[in-house]
């Protein structure tokens, strides 16, 4: 049962990556592209967490947390830059 759930999670993550890349390519404004990059970073965090569960090495959860924090700070910096530019 757990294997089926993990395969479904992997498929949903793959579908989310495709949607994020499409939004990144099709995005008309810079804000659309920033949101797409943020979405892709959240998806990669979920991918890291899934890999940590599959491999049984939960040190990767710490990596995902640090990556999430850095991603959040990067989006804040980009938003501040775009706000000053406008």
N, C-alpha and C positions, 0 to 999 in steps of 0.2 A: 504494500500500500504506500509506503514512504517513497519507494522508487518511482511510482506513478506521479506522486505529488511533486517530486523533484524534477521529473521530466516536464511536467506541465509548467513549473516555475521557469525552467530553462527556456521553454518555448515562448512564454510570455516575455521574458527578458529579451530574447532575440527579436520578437515583434516590436518591443518598445525601442530597441536600438534602431530598427528600420524606420520607425516613425520619427524618431529624433533626428536621424540623419536627413530624412526628407524635409523636416521643418528647418533644419540648418541650411539646406540647399535652396529651398523655396522661399525662405524668409525674406520679406521685402525690406524690412528695416533692421537697424543694428540691434534694437531691443528684441526683435524676434529671434535673431541669431544668438543673442546672449541667453535668452530663455532656453533655447534649444541646447546650448552648451551646458547650461545648468542641469537640464533634464538628463542629458547624457552622463553627467557626472553622478547624478543620483542613481541612474541605472547601473553605472559601473560599480558604485558602492554596493548595490544589491548583488551584482555578479561576484564581487569579492566575498561577500557574506555567504553566498551559495557555495562558492569554492571552498571557503573555510569549513563549511559543514560537510561537504563531500570528502575533503581530505582529512578531516578530523584534527586539523591544526588550527586552533582557535586564536592563535596569535594574529592571524589575518584580520580578525575583527578589530583589533587595535589599529591596524593599517587603514581599514575602512573608516574608522572614526576620525583619524588624523586627516585622511583625504577629504572627508566631509567637512571638517572644520576649515581646511585650506580652500576648498571650493566655495564655501559660504563667504569667506573673507574676500576671495577674488571677485565674486559677484557683487559684493558691497563696494569694492574699489571701482569696478567698472561702472556701476550705477552712479556712484559719486562723480566719476569722470564725465559721464554722459550728461549728468545734471548740470555740471558747470559749463559744459560746452554749449548747451542749449540756450 
